Amino acid sequence: MTWEYKIIYINAQKRTSTGLPDDINIAFDMYGAEGWELVRVEPKLHGGFMAFGFGSFHQTVGYIAFFKRPKA
């Protein structure tokens, strides 16, 4: 079987109290209706700073979502 892939960026700065952008469920439902399967989500980190000697900290600024579906 041959696959096609879609990669989208989710801006974490637009998150709400749920931790996700308001429109993310709408977008994921739309991709699912088009036959896309979510296979992985990776955080996009920014930073790397020391804080009071406890080690380095990173801020999640977004997520990269990977989808696949069978190629027609």
C-alpha positions in Angstrom: 0.0 0.0 0.0 1.2 3.5 -0.8 0.6 6.4 1.5 0.3 10.1 1.1 1.1 12.4 4.0 -0.1 15.8 5.4 1.8 17.8 8.0 0.2 20.7 9.8 1.4 23.2 12.4 -0.7 24.0 15.4 0.1 27.3 17.1 0.2 26.8 20.9 0.0 30.5 21.5 -3.7 30.4 20.4 -4.6 27.8 23.0 -7.6 28.2 25.3 -8.4 26.8 28.8 -8.5 23.4 27.2 -4.9 23.7 26.1 -5.8 23.6 22.4 -6.9 26.2 19.8 -10.7 26.5 19.6 -10.8 25.3 16.0 -8.6 22.2 16.4 -11.4 19.7 16.7 -13.1 21.2 13.7 -9.9 20.8 11.7 -9.2 17.3 12.9 -12.8 16.2 12.1 -12.4 17.7 8.6 -9.2 15.8 8.0 -10.8 12.6 9.3 -13.8 13.0 7.0 -11.2 13.3 4.1 -9.7 10.0 5.1 -6.6 11.3 7.0 -5.5 9.4 10.0 -3.5 11.2 12.8 -0.4 9.2 13.4 1.8 11.5 15.5 2.1 14.8 17.2 5.4 16.4 18.2 5.9 19.5 20.3 7.8 22.4 18.8 10.0 23.9 21.6 11.5 27.3 22.0 14.0 28.4 24.6 16.4 26.5 26.7 17.2 28.7 29.6 18.5 28.0 33.1 16.1 28.8 36.0 17.5 29.1 39.5 20.0 26.2 38.9 17.3 23.6 38.4 18.2 22.9 34.8 17.0 24.1 31.4 13.4 24.7 30.6 11.7 24.9 27.2 8.4 26.5 26.2 6.1 24.7 23.8 5.2 27.1 21.1 3.4 24.8 18.8 2.8 21.2 17.7 3.4 19.5 14.5 0.7 16.9 13.5 1.4 14.2 11.0 -1.4 12.5 9.1 -1.5 9.8 6.5 -4.0 8.1 4.2 -3.9 5.5 1.4 -2.9 7.1 -1.9 -5.7 6.9 -4.4 
